[in-house]
Amino acid sequence: MLRHKGFFMETSIKVRINGEDVLLAKEASLAAVIAGRKIDPQAVVVEYNGAILTREKFDSVVLKENDSLEIVSFVGGG
């Protein structure tokens, strides 16, 4: 956190991703989180605060303090 004239300015937020608490930059988008984890957005399903999101919403969802994500990747093989 940054301190400015006696006030604290939040520079990060806590989000739960796949059951683990993670600190992210404030105002991070879901698309940025997926890209930062080097995940192919075409090969995942994301549950955001209990709701399954379509891929079209990944860019528009801005994460907030205490949000919860479950990111499930598809893996091919046999």
HTML snippet that shows the backbone in 3Dmol.js (N, CA, C, O; Angstrom):
<script src="https://3Dmol.org/build/3Dmol-min.js"></script>
<div id="view" style="width:600px;height:400px;position:relative"></div>
<script>
const pdb = `
ATOM      1  N   MET A   1       0.831  -1.191   0.000  1.00  0.00           N
ATOM      2  CA  MET A   1       0.000   0.000   0.000  1.00  0.00           C
ATOM      3  C   MET A   1       0.872   1.250   0.000  1.00  0.00           C
ATOM      4  O   MET A   1       1.976   1.254   0.545  1.00  0.00           O
ATOM      5  N   LEU A   2       0.379   2.267  -0.594  1.00  0.00           N
ATOM      6  CA  LEU A   2       1.062   3.546  -0.581  1.00  0.00           C
ATOM      7  C   LEU A   2       0.454   4.424   0.498  1.00  0.00           C
ATOM      8  O   LEU A   2      -0.758   4.392   0.714  1.00  0.00           O
ATOM      9  N   ARG A   3       1.267   5.194   1.167  1.00  0.00           N
ATOM     10  CA  ARG A   3       0.764   6.109   2.173  1.00  0.00           C
ATOM     11  C   ARG A   3       0.870   7.508   1.612  1.00  0.00           C
ATOM     12  O   ARG A   3       1.912   7.903   1.088  1.00  0.00           O
ATOM     13  N   HIS A   4      -0.220   8.261   1.724  1.00  0.00           N
ATOM     14  CA  HIS A   4      -0.233   9.605   1.170  1.00  0.00           C
ATOM     15  C   HIS A   4      -0.927  10.544   2.155  1.00  0.00           C
ATOM     16  O   HIS A   4      -2.138  10.449   2.352  1.00  0.00           O
ATOM     17  N   LYS A   5      -0.175  11.439   2.766  1.00  0.00           N
ATOM     18  CA  LYS A   5      -0.701  12.451   3.680  1.00  0.00           C
ATOM     19  C   LYS A   5      -1.652  11.865   4.722  1.00  0.00           C
ATOM     20  O   LYS A   5      -2.741  12.392   4.950  1.00  0.00           O
ATOM     21  N   GLY A   6      -1.219  10.749   5.362  1.00  0.00           N
ATOM     22  CA  GLY A   6      -2.012  10.178   6.432  1.00  0.00           C
ATOM     23  C   GLY A   6      -3.113   9.240   5.974  1.00  0.00           C
ATOM     24  O   GLY A   6      -3.798   8.649   6.809  1.00  0.00           O
ATOM     25  N   PHE A   7      -3.298   9.089   4.696  1.00  0.00           N
ATOM     26  CA  PHE A   7      -4.315   8.186   4.175  1.00  0.00           C
ATOM     27  C   PHE A   7      -3.631   7.046   3.433  1.00  0.00           C
ATOM     28  O   PHE A   7      -2.568   7.223   2.839  1.00  0.00           O
ATOM     29  N   PHE A   8      -4.249   5.887   3.475  1.00  0.00           N
ATOM     30  CA  PHE A   8      -3.724   4.749   2.731  1.00  0.00           C
ATOM     31  C   PHE A   8      -4.450   4.653   1.403  1.00  0.00           C
ATOM     32  O   PHE A   8      -5.676   4.745   1.345  1.00  0.00           O
ATOM     33  N   MET A   9      -3.693   4.471   0.350  1.00  0.00           N
ATOM     34  CA  MET A   9      -4.272   4.276  -0.973  1.00  0.00           C
ATOM     35  C   MET A   9      -4.053   2.814  -1.349  1.00  0.00           C
ATOM     36  O   MET A   9      -2.911   2.361  -1.423  1.00  0.00           O
ATOM     37  N   GLU A  10      -5.112   2.087  -1.583  1.00  0.00           N
ATOM     38  CA  GLU A  10      -5.005   0.674  -1.946  1.00  0.00           C
ATOM     39  C   GLU A  10      -4.408   0.547  -3.340  1.00  0.00           C
ATOM     40  O   GLU A  10      -4.870   1.199  -4.276  1.00  0.00           O
ATOM     41  N   THR A  11      -3.395  -0.279  -3.481  1.00  0.00           N
ATOM     42  CA  THR A  11      -2.807  -0.524  -4.795  1.00  0.00           C
ATOM     43  C   THR A  11      -3.019  -1.963  -5.223  1.00  0.00           C
ATOM     44  O   THR A  11      -2.693  -2.325  -6.354  1.00  0.00           O
ATOM     45  N   SER A  12      -3.562  -2.794  -4.335  1.00  0.00           N
ATOM     46  CA  SER A  12      -3.822  -4.180  -4.678  1.00  0.00           C
ATOM     47  C   SER A  12      -5.109  -4.640  -4.004  1.00  0.00           C
ATOM     48  O   SER A  12      -5.592  -4.027  -3.052  1.00  0.00           O
ATOM     49  N   ILE A  13      -5.647  -5.738  -4.529  1.00  0.00           N
ATOM     50  CA  ILE A  13      -6.842  -6.337  -3.966  1.00  0.00           C
ATOM     51  C   ILE A  13      -6.579  -7.815  -3.734  1.00  0.00           C
ATOM     52  O   ILE A  13      -5.704  -8.407  -4.365  1.00  0.00           O
ATOM     53  N   LYS A  14      -7.344  -8.407  -2.822  1.00  0.00           N
ATOM     54  CA  LYS A  14      -7.244  -9.843  -2.561  1.00  0.00           C
ATOM     55  C   LYS A  14      -8.408 -10.529  -3.265  1.00  0.00           C
ATOM     56  O   LYS A  14      -9.568 -10.162  -3.078  1.00  0.00           O
ATOM     57  N   VAL A  15      -8.081 -11.530  -4.077  1.00  0.00           N
ATOM     58  CA  VAL A  15      -9.066 -12.306  -4.830  1.00  0.00           C
ATOM     59  C   VAL A  15      -8.757 -13.776  -4.584  1.00  0.00           C
ATOM     60  O   VAL A  15      -7.591 -14.152  -4.462  1.00  0.00           O
ATOM     61  N   ARG A  16      -9.776 -14.599  -4.509  1.00  0.00           N
ATOM     62  CA  ARG A  16      -9.569 -16.044  -4.349  1.00  0.00           C
ATOM     63  C   ARG A  16      -9.657 -16.691  -5.726  1.00  0.00           C
ATOM     64  O   ARG A  16     -10.683 -16.605  -6.400  1.00  0.00           O
ATOM     65  N   ILE A  17      -8.551 -17.348  -6.140  1.00  0.00           N
ATOM     66  CA  ILE A  17      -8.490 -18.025  -7.429  1.00  0.00           C
ATOM     67  C   ILE A  17      -8.226 -19.501  -7.176  1.00  0.00           C
ATOM     68  O   ILE A  17      -7.198 -19.872  -6.610  1.00  0.00           O
ATOM     69  N   ASN A  18      -9.160 -20.335  -7.600  1.00  0.00           N
ATOM     70  CA  ASN A  18      -9.059 -21.789  -7.409  1.00  0.00           C
ATOM     71  C   ASN A  18      -8.721 -22.148  -5.967  1.00  0.00           C
ATOM     72  O   ASN A  18      -7.887 -23.017  -5.714  1.00  0.00           O
ATOM     73  N   GLY A  19      -9.376 -21.469  -5.020  1.00  0.00           N
ATOM     74  CA  GLY A  19      -9.217 -21.775  -3.610  1.00  0.00           C
ATOM     75  C   GLY A  19      -8.025 -21.140  -2.929  1.00  0.00           C
ATOM     76  O   GLY A  19      -7.798 -21.380  -1.743  1.00  0.00           O
ATOM     77  N   GLU A  20      -7.259 -20.335  -3.643  1.00  0.00           N
ATOM     78  CA  GLU A  20      -6.052 -19.707  -3.089  1.00  0.00           C
ATOM     79  C   GLU A  20      -6.194 -18.194  -3.110  1.00  0.00           C
ATOM     80  O   GLU A  20      -6.576 -17.623  -4.131  1.00  0.00           O
ATOM     81  N   ASP A  21      -5.889 -17.536  -1.991  1.00  0.00           N
ATOM     82  CA  ASP A  21      -5.919 -16.072  -1.948  1.00  0.00           C
ATOM     83  C   ASP A  21      -4.729 -15.512  -2.723  1.00  0.00           C
ATOM     84  O   ASP A  21      -3.587 -15.925  -2.517  1.00  0.00           O
ATOM     85  N   VAL A  22      -5.016 -14.562  -3.621  1.00  0.00           N
ATOM     86  CA  VAL A  22      -3.998 -13.979  -4.493  1.00  0.00           C
ATOM     87  C   VAL A  22      -4.143 -12.466  -4.446  1.00  0.00           C
ATOM     88  O   VAL A  22      -5.262 -11.953  -4.449  1.00  0.00           O
ATOM     89  N   LEU A  23      -3.016 -11.738  -4.403  1.00  0.00           N
ATOM     90  CA  LEU A  23      -3.047 -10.281  -4.502  1.00  0.00           C
ATOM     91  C   LEU A  23      -2.896  -9.890  -5.964  1.00  0.00           C
ATOM     92  O   LEU A  23      -1.996 -10.363  -6.658  1.00  0.00           O
ATOM     93  N   LEU A  24      -3.788  -9.023  -6.419  1.00  0.00           N
ATOM     94  CA  LEU A  24      -3.759  -8.543  -7.799  1.00  0.00           C
ATOM     95  C   LEU A  24      -3.741  -7.030  -7.810  1.00  0.00           C
ATOM     96  O   LEU A  24      -4.111  -6.384  -6.830  1.00  0.00           O
ATOM     97  N   ALA A  25      -3.308  -6.472  -8.922  1.00  0.00           N
ATOM     98  CA  ALA A  25      -3.371  -5.021  -9.092  1.00  0.00           C
ATOM     99  C   ALA A  25      -4.825  -4.589  -9.058  1.00  0.00           C
ATOM    100  O   ALA A  25      -5.699  -5.253  -9.615  1.00  0.00           O
ATOM    101  N   LYS A  26      -5.069  -3.475  -8.400  1.00  0.00           N
ATOM    102  CA  LYS A  26      -6.415  -2.931  -8.346  1.00  0.00           C
ATOM    103  C   LYS A  26      -6.905  -2.675  -9.766  1.00  0.00           C
ATOM    104  O   LYS A  26      -6.143  -2.212 -10.614  1.00  0.00           O
ATOM    105  N   GLU A  27      -8.157  -2.970 -10.021  1.00  0.00           N
ATOM    106  CA  GLU A  27      -8.798  -2.782 -11.328  1.00  0.00           C
ATOM    107  C   GLU A  27      -8.275  -3.742 -12.392  1.00  0.00           C
ATOM    108  O   GLU A  27      -8.317  -3.421 -13.580  1.00  0.00           O
ATOM    109  N   ALA A  28      -7.784  -4.909 -11.990  1.00  0.00           N
ATOM    110  CA  ALA A  28      -7.353  -5.927 -12.959  1.00  0.00           C
ATOM    111  C   ALA A  28      -8.584  -6.549 -13.604  1.00  0.00           C
ATOM    112  O   ALA A  28      -9.581  -6.822 -12.936  1.00  0.00           O
ATOM    113  N   SER A  29      -8.502  -6.766 -14.902  1.00  0.00           N
ATOM    114  CA  SER A  29      -9.614  -7.428 -15.597  1.00  0.00           C
ATOM    115  C   SER A  29      -9.402  -8.936 -15.537  1.00  0.00           C
ATOM    116  O   SER A  29      -8.287  -9.415 -15.326  1.00  0.00           O
ATOM    117  N   LEU A  30     -10.477  -9.661 -15.725  1.00  0.00           N
ATOM    118  CA  LEU A  30     -10.384 -11.114 -15.786  1.00  0.00           C
ATOM    119  C   LEU A  30      -9.488 -11.533 -16.949  1.00  0.00           C
ATOM    120  O   LEU A  30      -8.687 -12.458 -16.808  1.00  0.00           O
ATOM    121  N   ALA A  31      -9.612 -10.870 -18.086  1.00  0.00           N
ATOM    122  CA  ALA A  31      -8.768 -11.178 -19.245  1.00  0.00           C
ATOM    123  C   ALA A  31      -7.285 -11.002 -18.902  1.00  0.00           C
ATOM    124  O   ALA A  31      -6.457 -11.809 -19.326  1.00  0.00           O
ATOM    125  N   ALA A  32      -6.941  -9.966 -18.144  1.00  0.00           N
ATOM    126  CA  ALA A  32      -5.549  -9.732 -17.753  1.00  0.00           C
ATOM    127  C   ALA A  32      -5.041 -10.833 -16.832  1.00  0.00           C
ATOM    128  O   ALA A  32      -3.889 -11.251 -16.940  1.00  0.00           O
ATOM    129  N   VAL A  33      -5.890 -11.302 -15.933  1.00  0.00           N
ATOM    130  CA  VAL A  33      -5.498 -12.393 -15.030  1.00  0.00           C
ATOM    131  C   VAL A  33      -5.239 -13.664 -15.831  1.00  0.00           C
ATOM    132  O   VAL A  33      -4.242 -14.350 -15.603  1.00  0.00           O
ATOM    133  N   ILE A  34      -6.119 -13.977 -16.757  1.00  0.00           N
ATOM    134  CA  ILE A  34      -5.949 -15.174 -17.593  1.00  0.00           C
ATOM    135  C   ILE A  34      -4.671 -15.065 -18.421  1.00  0.00           C
ATOM    136  O   ILE A  34      -3.898 -16.020 -18.492  1.00  0.00           O
ATOM    137  N   ALA A  35      -4.443 -13.919 -19.043  1.00  0.00           N
ATOM    138  CA  ALA A  35      -3.228 -13.713 -19.837  1.00  0.00           C
ATOM    139  C   ALA A  35      -1.979 -13.789 -18.968  1.00  0.00           C
ATOM    140  O   ALA A  35      -0.977 -14.377 -19.375  1.00  0.00           O
ATOM    141  N   GLY A  36      -2.029 -13.198 -17.772  1.00  0.00           N
ATOM    142  CA  GLY A  36      -0.888 -13.211 -16.861  1.00  0.00           C
ATOM    143  C   GLY A  36      -0.512 -14.598 -16.387  1.00  0.00           C
ATOM    144  O   GLY A  36       0.638 -14.849 -16.027  1.00  0.00           O
ATOM    145  N   ARG A  37      -1.474 -15.491 -16.387  1.00  0.00           N
ATOM    146  CA  ARG A  37      -1.205 -16.881 -15.996  1.00  0.00           C
ATOM    147  C   ARG A  37      -0.878 -17.752 -17.200  1.00  0.00           C
ATOM    148  O   ARG A  37      -0.744 -18.969 -17.075  1.00  0.00           O
ATOM    149  N   LYS A  38      -0.748 -17.118 -18.385  1.00  0.00           N
ATOM    150  CA  LYS A  38      -0.404 -17.802 -19.628  1.00  0.00           C
ATOM    151  C   LYS A  38      -1.383 -18.939 -19.938  1.00  0.00           C
ATOM    152  O   LYS A  38      -0.993 -20.045 -20.312  1.00  0.00           O
ATOM    153  N   ILE A  39      -2.673 -18.620 -19.768  1.00  0.00           N
ATOM    154  CA  ILE A  39      -3.749 -19.574 -20.044  1.00  0.00           C
ATOM    155  C   ILE A  39      -4.424 -19.161 -21.341  1.00  0.00           C
ATOM    156  O   ILE A  39      -4.678 -17.978 -21.565  1.00  0.00           O
ATOM    157  N   ASP A  40      -4.712 -20.128 -22.188  1.00  0.00           N
ATOM    158  CA  ASP A  40      -5.438 -19.870 -23.435  1.00  0.00           C
ATOM    159  C   ASP A  40      -6.907 -19.607 -23.085  1.00  0.00           C
ATOM    160  O   ASP A  40      -7.582 -20.509 -22.588  1.00  0.00           O
ATOM    161  N   PRO A  41      -7.413 -18.401 -23.330  1.00  0.00           N
ATOM    162  CA  PRO A  41      -8.795 -18.084 -22.959  1.00  0.00           C
ATOM    163  C   PRO A  41      -9.820 -18.924 -23.718  1.00  0.00           C
ATOM    164  O   PRO A  41     -10.971 -19.020 -23.290  1.00  0.00           O
ATOM    165  N   GLN A  42      -9.426 -19.530 -24.828  1.00  0.00           N
ATOM    166  CA  GLN A  42     -10.336 -20.386 -25.587  1.00  0.00           C
ATOM    167  C   GLN A  42     -10.438 -21.787 -24.982  1.00  0.00           C
ATOM    168  O   GLN A  42     -11.295 -22.575 -25.381  1.00  0.00           O
ATOM    169  N   ALA A  43      -9.572 -22.095 -24.026  1.00  0.00           N
ATOM    170  CA  ALA A  43      -9.528 -23.442 -23.458  1.00  0.00           C
ATOM    171  C   ALA A  43      -9.857 -23.455 -21.972  1.00  0.00           C
ATOM    172  O   ALA A  43      -9.404 -24.340 -21.245  1.00  0.00           O
ATOM    173  N   VAL A  44     -10.649 -22.473 -21.510  1.00  0.00           N
ATOM    174  CA  VAL A  44     -11.014 -22.426 -20.097  1.00  0.00           C
ATOM    175  C   VAL A  44     -12.504 -22.153 -19.920  1.00  0.00           C
ATOM    176  O   VAL A  44     -13.185 -21.618 -20.795  1.00  0.00           O
ATOM    177  N   VAL A  45     -12.967 -22.549 -18.750  1.00  0.00           N
ATOM    178  CA  VAL A  45     -14.280 -22.149 -18.257  1.00  0.00           C
ATOM    179  C   VAL A  45     -13.999 -21.397 -16.966  1.00  0.00           C
ATOM    180  O   VAL A  45     -13.196 -21.839 -16.145  1.00  0.00           O
ATOM    181  N   VAL A  46     -14.674 -20.240 -16.785  1.00  0.00           N
ATOM    182  CA  VAL A  46     -14.448 -19.431 -15.596  1.00  0.00           C
ATOM    183  C   VAL A  46     -15.758 -19.259 -14.836  1.00  0.00           C
ATOM    184  O   VAL A  46     -16.783 -18.874 -15.397  1.00  0.00           O
ATOM    185  N   GLU A  47     -15.688 -19.559 -13.536  1.00  0.00           N
ATOM    186  CA  GLU A  47     -16.797 -19.279 -12.636  1.00  0.00           C
ATOM    187  C   GLU A  47     -16.402 -18.048 -11.830  1.00  0.00           C
ATOM    188  O   GLU A  47     -15.376 -18.043 -11.150  1.00  0.00           O
ATOM    189  N   TYR A  48     -17.216 -17.016 -11.912  1.00  0.00           N
ATOM    190  CA  TYR A  48     -16.940 -15.739 -11.246  1.00  0.00           C
ATOM    191  C   TYR A  48     -18.023 -15.501 -10.204  1.00  0.00           C
ATOM    192  O   TYR A  48     -19.186 -15.290 -10.550  1.00  0.00           O
ATOM    193  N   ASN A  49     -17.648 -15.534  -8.938  1.00  0.00           N
ATOM    194  CA  ASN A  49     -18.594 -15.359  -7.823  1.00  0.00           C
ATOM    195  C   ASN A  49     -19.822 -16.253  -7.985  1.00  0.00           C
ATOM    196  O   ASN A  49     -20.952 -15.825  -7.752  1.00  0.00           O
ATOM    197  N   GLY A  50     -19.580 -17.512  -8.393  1.00  0.00           N
ATOM    198  CA  GLY A  50     -20.644 -18.496  -8.481  1.00  0.00           C
ATOM    199  C   GLY A  50     -21.364 -18.574  -9.809  1.00  0.00           C
ATOM    200  O   GLY A  50     -22.219 -19.442  -9.982  1.00  0.00           O
ATOM    201  N   ALA A  51     -21.050 -17.696 -10.762  1.00  0.00           N
ATOM    202  CA  ALA A  51     -21.710 -17.694 -12.070  1.00  0.00           C
ATOM    203  C   ALA A  51     -20.700 -18.016 -13.168  1.00  0.00           C
ATOM    204  O   ALA A  51     -19.592 -17.479 -13.179  1.00  0.00           O
ATOM    205  N   ILE A  52     -21.087 -18.895 -14.090  1.00  0.00           N
ATOM    206  CA  ILE A  52     -20.240 -19.221 -15.231  1.00  0.00           C
ATOM    207  C   ILE A  52     -20.286 -18.051 -16.215  1.00  0.00           C
ATOM    208  O   ILE A  52     -21.362 -17.558 -16.555  1.00  0.00           O
ATOM    209  N   LEU A  53     -19.114 -17.615 -16.665  1.00  0.00           N
ATOM    210  CA  LEU A  53     -19.033 -16.488 -17.606  1.00  0.00           C
ATOM    211  C   LEU A  53     -18.781 -16.976 -19.025  1.00  0.00           C
ATOM    212  O   LEU A  53     -18.105 -17.983 -19.239  1.00  0.00           O
ATOM    213  N   THR A  54     -19.330 -16.254 -19.984  1.00  0.00           N
ATOM    214  CA  THR A  54     -18.985 -16.498 -21.378  1.00  0.00           C
ATOM    215  C   THR A  54     -17.658 -15.799 -21.659  1.00  0.00           C
ATOM    216  O   THR A  54     -17.303 -14.837 -20.978  1.00  0.00           O
ATOM    217  N   ARG A  55     -16.936 -16.276 -22.651  1.00  0.00           N
ATOM    218  CA  ARG A  55     -15.632 -15.686 -22.999  1.00  0.00           C
ATOM    219  C   ARG A  55     -15.761 -14.218 -23.382  1.00  0.00           C
ATOM    220  O   ARG A  55     -14.836 -13.435 -23.166  1.00  0.00           O
ATOM    221  N   GLU A  56     -16.888 -13.847 -23.942  1.00  0.00           N
ATOM    222  CA  GLU A  56     -17.104 -12.456 -24.357  1.00  0.00           C
ATOM    223  C   GLU A  56     -17.054 -11.490 -23.168  1.00  0.00           C
ATOM    224  O   GLU A  56     -16.811 -10.299 -23.359  1.00  0.00           O
ATOM    225  N   LYS A  57     -17.277 -11.977 -21.964  1.00  0.00           N
ATOM    226  CA  LYS A  57     -17.283 -11.115 -20.781  1.00  0.00           C
ATOM    227  C   LYS A  57     -15.916 -10.992 -20.106  1.00  0.00           C
ATOM    228  O   LYS A  57     -15.756 -10.174 -19.200  1.00  0.00           O
ATOM    229  N   PHE A  58     -14.932 -11.783 -20.526  1.00  0.00           N
ATOM    230  CA  PHE A  58     -13.623 -11.770 -19.869  1.00  0.00           C
ATOM    231  C   PHE A  58     -13.002 -10.373 -19.846  1.00  0.00           C
ATOM    232  O   PHE A  58     -12.412  -9.988 -18.837  1.00  0.00           O
ATOM    233  N   ASP A  59     -13.121  -9.608 -20.928  1.00  0.00           N
ATOM    234  CA  ASP A  59     -12.526  -8.271 -20.987  1.00  0.00           C
ATOM    235  C   ASP A  59     -13.261  -7.263 -20.115  1.00  0.00           C
ATOM    236  O   ASP A  59     -12.648  -6.347 -19.567  1.00  0.00           O
ATOM    237  N   SER A  60     -14.563  -7.429 -19.987  1.00  0.00           N
ATOM    238  CA  SER A  60     -15.358  -6.416 -19.286  1.00  0.00           C
ATOM    239  C   SER A  60     -15.445  -6.615 -17.779  1.00  0.00           C
ATOM    240  O   SER A  60     -15.843  -5.697 -17.062  1.00  0.00           O
ATOM    241  N   VAL A  61     -15.081  -7.796 -17.285  1.00  0.00           N
ATOM    242  CA  VAL A  61     -15.148  -8.048 -15.841  1.00  0.00           C
ATOM    243  C   VAL A  61     -13.906  -7.476 -15.171  1.00  0.00           C
ATOM    244  O   VAL A  61     -12.786  -7.911 -15.442  1.00  0.00           O
ATOM    245  N   VAL A  62     -14.112  -6.506 -14.301  1.00  0.00           N
ATOM    246  CA  VAL A  62     -13.027  -5.925 -13.504  1.00  0.00           C
ATOM    247  C   VAL A  62     -13.161  -6.488 -12.094  1.00  0.00           C
ATOM    248  O   VAL A  62     -14.197  -6.346 -11.445  1.00  0.00           O
ATOM    249  N   LEU A  63     -12.100  -7.124 -11.641  1.00  0.00           N
ATOM    250  CA  LEU A  63     -12.145  -7.800 -10.348  1.00  0.00           C
ATOM    251  C   LEU A  63     -12.139  -6.805  -9.193  1.00  0.00           C
ATOM    252  O   LEU A  63     -11.525  -5.740  -9.251  1.00  0.00           O
ATOM    253  N   LYS A  64     -12.858  -7.206  -8.133  1.00  0.00           N
ATOM    254  CA  LYS A  64     -12.965  -6.383  -6.925  1.00  0.00           C
ATOM    255  C   LYS A  64     -12.488  -7.189  -5.719  1.00  0.00           C
ATOM    256  O   LYS A  64     -12.388  -8.415  -5.778  1.00  0.00           O
ATOM    257  N   GLU A  65     -12.202  -6.498  -4.645  1.00  0.00           N
ATOM    258  CA  GLU A  65     -11.771  -7.120  -3.392  1.00  0.00           C
ATOM    259  C   GLU A  65     -12.710  -8.266  -3.022  1.00  0.00           C
ATOM    260  O   GLU A  65     -13.932  -8.118  -3.056  1.00  0.00           O
ATOM    261  N   ASN A  66     -12.123  -9.407  -2.670  1.00  0.00           N
ATOM    262  CA  ASN A  66     -12.827 -10.599  -2.199  1.00  0.00           C
ATOM    263  C   ASN A  66     -13.658 -11.314  -3.264  1.00  0.00           C
ATOM    264  O   ASN A  66     -14.495 -12.148  -2.921  1.00  0.00           O
ATOM    265  N   ASP A  67     -13.449 -11.009  -4.550  1.00  0.00           N
ATOM    266  CA  ASP A  67     -14.098 -11.792  -5.595  1.00  0.00           C
ATOM    267  C   ASP A  67     -13.525 -13.203  -5.568  1.00  0.00           C
ATOM    268  O   ASP A  67     -12.438 -13.441  -5.042  1.00  0.00           O
ATOM    269  N   SER A  68     -14.280 -14.130  -6.146  1.00  0.00           N
ATOM    270  CA  SER A  68     -13.860 -15.526  -6.194  1.00  0.00           C
ATOM    271  C   SER A  68     -13.910 -16.022  -7.636  1.00  0.00           C
ATOM    272  O   SER A  68     -14.902 -15.831  -8.339  1.00  0.00           O
ATOM    273  N   LEU A  69     -12.822 -16.663  -8.063  1.00  0.00           N
ATOM    274  CA  LEU A  69     -12.723 -17.233  -9.408  1.00  0.00           C
ATOM    275  C   LEU A  69     -12.378 -18.709  -9.318  1.00  0.00           C
ATOM    276  O   LEU A  69     -11.564 -19.119  -8.490  1.00  0.00           O
ATOM    277  N   GLU A  70     -12.997 -19.493 -10.168  1.00  0.00           N
ATOM    278  CA  GLU A  70     -12.568 -20.866 -10.414  1.00  0.00           C
ATOM    279  C   GLU A  70     -12.263 -20.914 -11.902  1.00  0.00           C
ATOM    280  O   GLU A  70     -13.144 -20.696 -12.733  1.00  0.00           O
ATOM    281  N   ILE A  71     -11.018 -21.198 -12.230  1.00  0.00           N
ATOM    282  CA  ILE A  71     -10.579 -21.265 -13.625  1.00  0.00           C
ATOM    283  C   ILE A  71     -10.224 -22.719 -13.922  1.00  0.00           C
ATOM    284  O   ILE A  71      -9.299 -23.286 -13.340  1.00  0.00           O
ATOM    285  N   VAL A  72     -10.994 -23.309 -14.853  1.00  0.00           N
ATOM    286  CA  VAL A  72     -10.802 -24.708 -15.195  1.00  0.00           C
ATOM    287  C   VAL A  72     -10.334 -24.784 -16.647  1.00  0.00           C
ATOM    288  O   VAL A  72     -11.009 -24.293 -17.552  1.00  0.00           O
ATOM    289  N   SER A  73      -9.168 -25.407 -16.860  1.00  0.00           N
ATOM    290  CA  SER A  73      -8.595 -25.553 -18.201  1.00  0.00           C
ATOM    291  C   SER A  73      -8.943 -26.907 -18.783  1.00  0.00           C
ATOM    292  O   SER A  73      -9.004 -27.908 -18.070  1.00  0.00           O
ATOM    293  N   PHE A  74      -9.172 -26.927 -20.088  1.00  0.00           N
ATOM    294  CA  PHE A  74      -9.378 -28.171 -20.809  1.00  0.00           C
ATOM    295  C   PHE A  74      -8.014 -28.721 -21.192  1.00  0.00           C
ATOM    296  O   PHE A  74      -7.150 -27.987 -21.672  1.00  0.00           O
ATOM    297  N   VAL A  75      -7.825 -30.013 -20.977  1.00  0.00           N
ATOM    298  CA  VAL A  75      -6.572 -30.660 -21.317  1.00  0.00           C
ATOM    299  C   VAL A  75      -6.869 -31.833 -22.242  1.00  0.00           C
ATOM    300  O   VAL A  75      -7.675 -32.704 -21.918  1.00  0.00           O
ATOM    301  N   GLY A  76      -6.212 -31.844 -23.392  1.00  0.00           N
ATOM    302  CA  GLY A  76      -6.404 -32.942 -24.321  1.00  0.00           C
ATOM    303  C   GLY A  76      -5.472 -34.096 -23.992  1.00  0.00           C
ATOM    304  O   GLY A  76      -4.515 -33.939 -23.234  1.00  0.00           O
ATOM    305  N   GLY A  77      -5.745 -35.205 -24.543  1.00  0.00           N
ATOM    306  CA  GLY A  77      -4.868 -36.347 -24.333  1.00  0.00           C
ATOM    307  C   GLY A  77      -5.645 -37.642 -24.485  1.00  0.00           C
ATOM    308  O   GLY A  77      -6.825 -37.653 -24.838  1.00  0.00           O
ATOM    309  N   GLY A  78      -4.967 -38.693 -24.216  1.00  0.00           N
ATOM    310  CA  GLY A  78      -5.662 -39.975 -24.365  1.00  0.00           C
ATOM    311  C   GLY A  78      -4.903 -41.091 -23.765  1.00  0.00           C
ATOM    312  O   GLY A  78      -5.353 -42.236 -23.807  1.00  0.00           O
TER     313      GLY A  78
END
`;
const viewer = $3Dmol.createViewer("view");
viewer.addModel(pdb, "pdb");
viewer.setStyle({}, {cartoon: {color: "spectrum"}});
viewer.zoomTo();
viewer.render();
</script>
